[in-house]
Amino acid sequence: MRIHLALLFILGIFISFSCCNTSNKTNSKTAQAEKKIYHPVVIQPDTTIYIVLNDSVREALTTQGKLISIRAKKAIKFALQNAIKEGGLEYALEYCNLNAMPITDSVSMNDNVQIKRLAKKYRNPLNETDENESRIYKSYVMQWISGVYMYPMVIPGKNNHPVYFDPMLVENLCLNCHGKPGEEINPELTKKIAELYPNDKAIDFKVGELRGMWSITFLDYVITDVK
């Protein structure tokens, strides 16, 4: 009987150890999955509409681009405000880290476009401008410095898809995470930003400054000529 009980005891320890080990492996896999970098969705055009990029088409696409950017901005702002109410600024920063791009992508899929929020002083490296986008952004910077009104524009992009560009200006709400550390950004939040974004450049902004620009690529349209 004693031998039987001893065997049961040893078997119980072995099972417990195995379960614990499996749990640790599962937790490790979960942690690794959470560390994966989010990649924007790839949207395939539903149709191909060939267009001549003239004044009337530019105006139509500008109007459409403006509406899409407003929807994307409202979706992000609404989610961010709810996150702040739910758990404060640190929670909202973590929420934004995980959900800002998926929220933008949901609007992209709804309108069959590719939406980007671009910047030179970026927080997420995925928002960095490429060579062509940098030239456009520089033109907006020069306009902003000169006090000239910065109009949105529609120009040919990759694969001749028309791309809508529109400047983004800093608002009061933005200063909580993009203002001056130690003043608008509290020490706890500054530490959290450094933890989530080790190479962060998106600080020291003031209200009304140029933060970046929207880029909206119309995937269904292909430009055959520019007039």
Stockholm file with secondary structure:
# STOCKHOLM 1.0

chainA/1-227         MRIHLALLFILGIFISFSCCNTSNKTNSKTAQAEKKIYHPVVIQPDTTIYIVLNDSVREALTTQGKLISIRAKKAIKFALQNAIKEGGLEYALEYCNLNAMPITDSVSMNDNVQIKRLAKKYRNPLNETDENESRIYKSYVMQWISGVYMYPMVIPGKNNHPVYFDPMLVENLCLNCHGKPGEEINPELTKKIAELYPNDKAIDFKVGELRGMWSITFLDYVITDVK
#=GR chainA/1-227 SS CHHHHHHHHHHHHHHHHHHHHHHHHHHHHHHHHHTSCCCCCCCCCSCCEEEEECHHHHHHHHHHHHHHHHHHHHHHHHHHHHHHHHHHHHHHHHHHHHHHHHHHHHHHHHHTEEEEEEBSSCSSGGGBCCHHHHHHHHHHHHHHHHTCCCCCEEEECGGGCEEEEEEEECCGGGHHHHSCBTTTBCHHHHHHHHHHCTTCCCCSCCTTSEEEEEEEEETTEEEEEEC
#=GC SS_cons         CHHHHHHHHHHHHHHHHHHHHHHHHHHHHHHHHHTSCCCCCCCCCSCCEEEEECHHHHHHHHHHHHHHHHHHHHHHHHHHHHHHHHHHHHHHHHHHHHHHHHHHHHHHHHHTEEEEEEBSSCSSGGGBCCHHHHHHHHHHHHHHHHTCCCCCEEEECGGGCEEEEEEEECCGGGHHHHSCBTTTBCHHHHHHHHHHCTTCCCCSCCTTSEEEEEEEEETTEEEEEEC
//
